[in-house]
């Protein structure tokens, strides 16, 4: 049962719901506490916190200036966040708005052309040409040559850089990589990093998005855009209403 009472401290109950809530706050770390023993550790920590609370009340910390100061800070934080949340929740959109947003930003939701390449990077053209010759003569495989000679960290993976769209690599590299055929190996290519030998692993052509496939993504993007605009408009209005001094 979710509300099963697991322990009490000075009459205050600790339930399974409270344990679950504590686990959620841990995020990915919660995985290590999924076992029965882990649950017991969480429960013990909650008991410890209740003990600190009981001790604080017994020592009348609520009556101290420090407590009241911290309480005022918490009130300010809650009021600030409540105001922001209220503003954000006031942003509403219609289905037609989502479709219009998609049509106006279709490129944003489409899949760009991508290429998956491996490369070998060395410092000199002479070394690059020598390695290229050995690969083409089948004296060594491209992957083994990358592991043995490439100074790029991708050498551990046989030179593979994974898949990426245009704009992520330097122009000289992309000019070659996006104009190769699958399994083709390039001539030496000079960039600011040195000399490369490029091998095309796979190429993915650009594809235009269909509204039904990205409707939720378009909706989320529109809400975020309008919330950001609403937030900034509110900020600008408040700057006219309230005095701000930067010292």
VMD Tcl script that draws the C-alpha trace (Angstrom):
set ca {
  {0.00 0.00 0.00}
  {1.25 3.45 -0.93}
  {0.25 5.00 2.41}
  {1.53 2.17 4.57}
  {3.05 3.57 7.78}
  {6.66 2.44 8.01}
  {7.77 4.26 11.17}
  {6.84 7.01 13.61}
  {9.05 9.59 15.30}
  {7.52 11.44 18.24}
  {4.10 10.59 16.83}
  {4.89 11.79 13.28}
  {4.31 9.08 10.68}
  {6.65 8.14 7.85}
  {4.79 6.40 5.03}
  {5.75 4.52 1.89}
  {4.54 7.53 -0.09}
  {7.15 9.70 1.64}
  {9.85 7.14 0.86}
  {8.78 7.10 -2.81}
  {8.81 10.91 -2.96}
  {12.31 10.99 -1.47}
  {13.45 8.45 -4.09}
  {12.07 10.58 -6.94}
  {14.13 13.54 -5.76}
  {17.27 11.42 -6.10}
  {16.81 11.12 -9.87}
  {19.17 8.59 -11.45}
  {20.77 7.86 -8.07}
  {17.48 6.26 -7.00}
  {18.43 3.12 -8.95}
  {20.86 2.06 -6.24}
  {18.09 2.15 -3.63}
  {15.50 0.00 -5.42}
  {16.35 -3.10 -3.38}
  {14.83 -3.94 -0.01}
  {18.08 -2.95 1.69}
  {18.13 0.33 -0.23}
  {14.57 1.09 0.89}
  {15.64 0.53 4.47}
  {18.49 3.03 4.03}
  {16.04 5.63 2.71}
  {13.73 4.99 5.64}
  {16.60 5.44 8.10}
  {17.51 8.76 6.49}
  {13.91 9.95 6.77}
  {13.89 8.90 10.45}
  {17.09 10.89 10.95}
  {15.46 13.96 9.42}
  {12.38 13.59 11.63}
  {14.68 13.31 14.64}
  {16.36 16.61 13.68}
  {12.90 18.15 13.32}
  {11.77 16.89 16.71}
  {15.00 18.15 18.28}
  {14.61 21.55 16.61}
  {11.10 21.92 18.03}
  {12.24 20.77 21.47}
  {14.93 23.45 21.43}
  {12.41 26.06 20.21}
  {14.37 26.97 17.09}
  {11.09 28.27 15.65}
  {11.37 31.21 18.03}
  {14.85 32.27 16.90}
  {15.70 35.19 14.64}
  {17.59 32.81 12.35}
  {14.43 30.75 11.76}
  {12.30 33.79 10.99}
  {14.97 35.11 8.61}
  {15.09 31.78 6.73}
  {11.28 31.62 6.72}
  {11.08 35.06 5.08}
  {13.53 33.90 2.40}
  {11.43 30.81 1.73}
  {8.28 32.93 1.45}
  {9.98 35.16 -1.11}
  {11.11 32.13 -3.14}
  {7.64 30.56 -3.07}
  {5.93 33.80 -4.04}
  {8.38 34.34 -6.90}
  {7.94 30.83 -8.26}
  {4.16 30.93 -7.81}
  {4.00 34.14 -9.84}
  {6.15 32.65 -12.61}
  {4.11 29.42 -12.66}
  {0.86 31.38 -12.86}
  {2.23 33.41 -15.77}
  {3.45 30.30 -17.63}
  {0.14 28.46 -17.15}
  {-1.72 31.43 -18.64}
  {-0.18 30.66 -22.05}
  {-2.74 28.79 -24.14}
  {-2.56 27.50 -27.71}
  {-5.07 26.07 -30.17}
  {-4.60 23.11 -32.51}
  {-4.59 25.48 -35.45}
  {-1.75 27.42 -33.82}
  {0.37 24.27 -33.71}
  {-0.24 23.51 -37.39}
  {0.60 27.10 -38.35}
  {3.78 26.96 -36.25}
  {4.80 23.73 -37.98}
  {4.22 25.16 -41.47}
  {6.20 28.30 -40.63}
  {9.12 26.30 -39.20}
  {9.05 23.12 -41.28}
  {12.82 23.09 -41.73}
  {13.26 23.10 -37.96}
  {11.30 19.86 -37.63}
  {12.71 18.12 -40.69}
  {15.63 15.71 -40.62}
  {18.77 17.29 -42.08}
  {21.24 15.49 -44.29}
  {23.63 13.50 -42.12}
  {26.80 11.57 -42.71}
  {28.59 8.96 -40.63}
  {32.34 8.93 -41.19}
  {35.55 7.56 -39.79}
  {38.84 9.35 -40.21}
  {42.54 9.13 -39.61}
  {44.23 12.35 -38.48}
  {47.98 12.91 -38.64}
  {50.28 15.94 -38.60}
  {52.03 15.75 -41.98}
  {50.97 15.25 -45.57}
  {53.81 12.79 -46.10}
  {52.63 10.51 -43.30}
  {49.04 10.81 -44.49}
  {49.94 9.78 -48.04}
  {52.00 6.85 -46.77}
  {49.11 5.54 -44.65}
  {46.67 6.08 -47.51}
  {48.88 4.06 -49.86}
  {49.06 1.15 -47.40}
  {45.28 1.14 -46.97}
  {44.61 1.19 -50.70}
  {47.16 -1.60 -51.22}
  {45.37 -3.58 -48.49}
  {48.52 -3.78 -46.38}
  {46.42 -2.57 -43.43}
  {42.73 -1.98 -42.82}
  {41.41 1.55 -42.39}
  {40.32 0.76 -38.81}
  {43.67 -0.70 -37.80}
  {45.48 2.25 -39.37}
  {43.30 4.64 -37.35}
  {44.08 2.80 -34.12}
  {47.80 2.78 -34.89}
  {48.34 6.25 -36.33}
  {45.45 8.68 -35.79}
  {45.98 11.38 -33.16}
  {42.21 11.91 -32.79}
  {40.57 10.31 -29.71}
  {38.27 8.50 -32.15}
  {41.26 6.21 -32.88}
  {40.00 3.88 -30.15}
  {36.89 3.25 -32.26}
  {38.74 2.74 -35.51}
  {38.41 6.42 -36.31}
  {34.61 6.52 -36.22}
  {33.08 9.93 -35.49}
  {29.45 8.83 -35.59}
  {26.59 10.52 -37.40}
  {26.33 14.30 -37.67}
  {24.53 16.96 -39.77}
  {26.21 19.65 -41.83}
  {27.80 22.43 -39.86}
  {29.48 20.38 -37.14}
  {32.77 19.70 -38.90}
  {35.20 22.16 -40.47}
  {34.27 23.12 -44.08}
  {37.21 21.35 -45.73}
  {36.23 18.07 -44.05}
  {32.53 18.37 -44.85}
  {33.17 19.33 -48.47}
  {34.62 15.85 -48.93}
  {32.54 13.84 -46.44}
  {29.17 14.90 -47.85}
  {30.18 14.07 -51.41}
  {31.44 10.53 -50.97}
  {29.89 7.13 -51.63}
  {29.43 4.48 -48.97}
  {32.70 2.72 -48.04}
  {34.69 5.16 -50.19}
  {38.07 6.28 -48.82}
  {39.20 9.80 -49.60}
  {42.50 11.22 -50.67}
  {44.35 13.19 -47.93}
  {42.33 16.22 -46.82}
  {44.02 19.21 -45.18}
  {42.27 21.14 -42.39}
  {43.41 23.35 -39.54}
  {43.87 20.20 -37.45}
  {46.22 18.39 -39.81}
  {45.76 15.85 -42.60}
  {42.79 13.46 -42.73}
  {41.88 10.29 -44.55}
  {38.10 9.98 -44.54}
  {35.96 6.87 -44.92}
  {32.21 7.19 -45.46}
  {30.32 4.66 -43.34}
  {26.76 5.78 -44.06}
  {24.86 8.73 -45.47}
  {21.33 9.80 -44.56}
  {19.53 12.05 -46.99}
  {17.50 15.00 -45.74}
  {13.80 14.31 -45.26}
  {10.91 16.73 -44.86}
  {8.88 16.30 -41.67}
  {5.21 15.32 -41.73}
  {2.96 17.15 -39.28}
  {1.42 13.97 -37.86}
  {4.88 12.65 -37.01}
  {6.09 15.74 -35.13}
  {2.82 17.25 -33.86}
  {3.74 16.87 -30.18}
  {7.23 18.22 -30.78}
  {5.78 21.22 -32.63}
  {3.28 21.80 -29.83}
  {5.98 21.74 -27.16}
  {8.18 24.06 -29.22}
  {5.32 26.53 -29.71}
  {4.41 26.53 -26.01}
  {8.05 27.11 -25.06}
  {8.35 29.94 -27.59}
  {5.18 31.66 -26.40}
  {6.07 31.19 -22.74}
  {9.46 32.77 -23.37}
  {7.84 35.70 -25.18}
  {5.26 36.09 -22.40}
  {7.99 35.95 -19.76}
  {10.06 38.67 -21.46}
  {7.00 40.86 -22.05}
  {6.13 40.59 -18.35}
  {9.73 41.43 -17.39}
  {9.71 44.53 -19.60}
  {6.38 45.66 -18.13}
  {7.58 45.17 -14.57}
  {10.74 47.12 -15.26}
  {8.49 50.07 -16.09}
  {6.36 49.55 -12.98}
  {9.02 48.91 -10.34}
  {12.25 50.72 -9.57}
  {15.45 48.86 -10.46}
  {18.88 50.16 -9.47}
  {22.16 48.51 -10.41}
  {24.97 49.61 -8.11}
}
mol new
graphics top color blue
foreach p $ca { graphics top sphere $p radius 0.5 }
foreach p [lrange $ca 0 end-1] q [lrange $ca 1 end] { graphics top cylinder $p $q radius 0.2 }
display resetview
